[in-house]
Amino acid sequence: MRAVVQRVSQASVSVDGRIVGEIEGPGLLVLVGVTHDDDPGKARRLAAKLWGLRILKDEKSCSDVNAPLLVVSQFTLYGDARKGRRPTWTAAAPGPVAEPLVDAVVHELRALGAKVETGEFGADMQVALVNDGPITLVVDM
């Protein structure tokens, strides 16, 4: 699993002009991609990493200050643009494999006590955010 994690002061995701997920205040926007060999164990480890990642102000984590997370599926994180001008997506897991694992990350975060908002899997989403810092990390499991 791969996540692009951004510290934000606000973030939202919209589908067809309606907001489906939104967070305010310090928190994390997390774009999550799934590849073919990912499994529920990796989803559990990613959730724990996100909940405890100390990238908020004063080196705090979401678990320290009960900060919200907005989790958005993002198959393009496994795009490969090394050859030519058109990326390939072969490393991205197909929807029937990826969707339950993105859902598992969200479920695990909520089980840890996190307030989690989400996008809509497979939809054409528009993500808006104010990156705080800016701080952006890539986390691979």
Secondary structure, 3 states (H helix, E strand, C coil): CEEEEEEEEEEEEEECCEEEEEEEEEEEEEEEECECCCCHHHHHHHHHHHHHCCCEHHHECHHHHCCCEEEEECHHHHCECCCCCCCECCCECCHHHHHHHHHHHHHHHHHCCCCEEECCCCCCEEEEEEEEEEEEEEEEC
